[in-house]
């Protein structure tokens, strides 16, 4: 392990501070390090591995398609892209899809589309369109996106930042309504804020946001890169409130944990502003990614993974909330996307996830105070119970632990 980590430190950029572990193999919800020790994956690569490591159907789709045809660019049609797009629209209820690679690329696509819609359809004066975003947002790390982040580290020393964005408080529909002007093109929002610490908005928030946007002729664009495709217990997190947005951003799990696949989806009227040459990607929509994306959607539906996430998530949330520890201040989440808030005066989240590592549980801290738990949706109930026992063991290293009365 030491030589591998030292080599990465010598030749790699220092934009990450990985936990001190070298992983060599994965299967289902489990990972193994270079010493052969087994760990339960409670991060799923931030939902990118929602369907587990090495899912046989996804690996088969990848290997067979890679041997047949991988990349041709969008200069030509492929026999894999159209069925993928059709299934994606069918599953999400959207009219059209534009495939890209990473989630950040899909968000950038949404921003371009919203701006052009504002000028072409809404008739906003050119170069004055504004997009509203939320405090605590995380939509990626491109120069445009970090420019509207409220996290200082994501912004500092990466300017000058482009304009055209304003932030409003997350979870406050009245603040959204007050911020809208005649030049507002869209409201870009996460149904649950992941990077901010698994922040779940009040019930009815998204429904009210959808109503406000509809009444004020503003596009509602929902970023479900992390929450989409079963993670929160529904196919999409917006399905908890029956919301149908004007635009939808997907990524991470769409690539089956094997390669980057993302998409921006929208209503006909919105996507229709794009003309040939307006936007593109050499790799976006490639045959290999389309084959894996289609297989991922089929696995999601055939194995009823959204329903499974709802049941397993409720069980995990209940068991975690039953633990009383002096360092835990809150446990919150939706489906299999759960955050445990820690008292920063007693322990940093980074130190706690390092403690979890010793006990065989892989997690990751966020914002210095939250340990997040988002295992693959295929995780077994017994595995979650094992993880809760290990989490309890880790908490005992920081003080007495009790079970709360039912």
Order of alpha helices (4+ residues) and beta strands (2+ residues): alpha-beta-beta-beta-alpha-alpha-beta-alpha-beta-alpha-alpha-beta-alpha-beta-beta-beta-alpha-beta-beta-beta-alpha-alpha-alpha-beta-beta-beta-alpha-beta-beta-beta-alpha-beta
